[in-house]
Amino acid sequence: MSQEISQFPGGSKTRINRAGDNIRIGVATDDDMRVIEEWRAAHAGVLNTFQAILHGRARGKNITVAQRHKRRKTVFDKLLRQPKMNLSRMDDVAGCRLIFRSVAELYEFRENFHKAKFKHKRKNHSDRYDYIKKPKSSGYRGIHDIYEYDVNSEKGKRLAGLYVEIQYRTLVQHAWATANEVIGLITENQPKFQKGDCKILEAMALASEILSRAHESMTGCFAELEDRDLVREFLTLDKEIGLLNKLRSLHAEAEADTDKKNAILIFSDGQPLQYKAFREAPDALRELFRLENEHPNWDIVLVRADSSSDVRIAFKNYFSDARDFIQLIESGCTKLTKMKNISDVYKPRATKRKISKGPVAREWWRR
């Protein structure tokens, strides 16, 4: 094995892939876990580099910038969901998120960032992961870019070949995505992965269309529906499943430490959010791995932002905070129907779209 290959975090890409395969089939050893943790930890350097670049370009532009390490549990879940994927090719272990005030500001920033002069290579075409122009059938809207880390320095050479995902969202798109993830935390459904109650999946897809039309003057999966019919579909379905009421009942439990920019957020067994803040990133990373080893069933994530308020904006799902989503939906329904009392647009579910018992088997979903 060459010195260059042996320097790769975890030993080599081949070794990383073998450890991932062993996780997938349930025969992982302690050495496999050590290899994976070394590889995951190495992404901290990639995150630091890209966050510094993004912060420099976002300075003075009223853009929220944050970063997160992909949770070990989520890494393992993704291996199971995608049995043909090599672990070394997982491109969202390191993630940076930018949140903009408008679609126009988002596209302007991204276009300029694509012109940046550095060695890091963007791996996707501009339109490949543009879910604003072409929203996912689930209702997800936003844009992703994948970069491969590449530098000349001796210190950084070891990280060459690692990936980072950059997510671009507006505040409106982020409010929807936050609510979608909160539903996954407080119910048995996982709408983010299109799993669970079809009625919840349909309601969130309709909600995305309402937000898109009312607040960003765009249409998505339901372009054929008139505004009032769209709102009627959503409100009638929500009256049946009580989705908005579930979200209204939530509130953030944790208070953030304004002096510390590295935070571990812990969501476990329906308990209130636990928040642990650290001044130094290495201290936070060590604590993350310790908690993951001691509590493998907890939902734990390491995040970083400029301030506690930015942490709350970028990771509201962990604070069970769907208030922005609720406010935007309510104002969106009022705007699209031009009615002060939106209950007037309800209709009987007898005329609803056909919904089967499968997780995503709605007739309209296949369009």
Helices and strands as residue ranges (DSSP letters): H 3-6, H 13-25, H 30-58, E 64-69, H 72-81, G 87-89, E 94-100, H 103-114, E 121-122, E 143-148, H 154-157, E 163-170, H 171-186, G 191-193, H 198-216, H 227-241, H 243-248, E 262-267, E 274-278, H 281-294, E 299-305, H 308-314, G 316-319, H 323-337, G 342-345, G 349-351, G 363-366
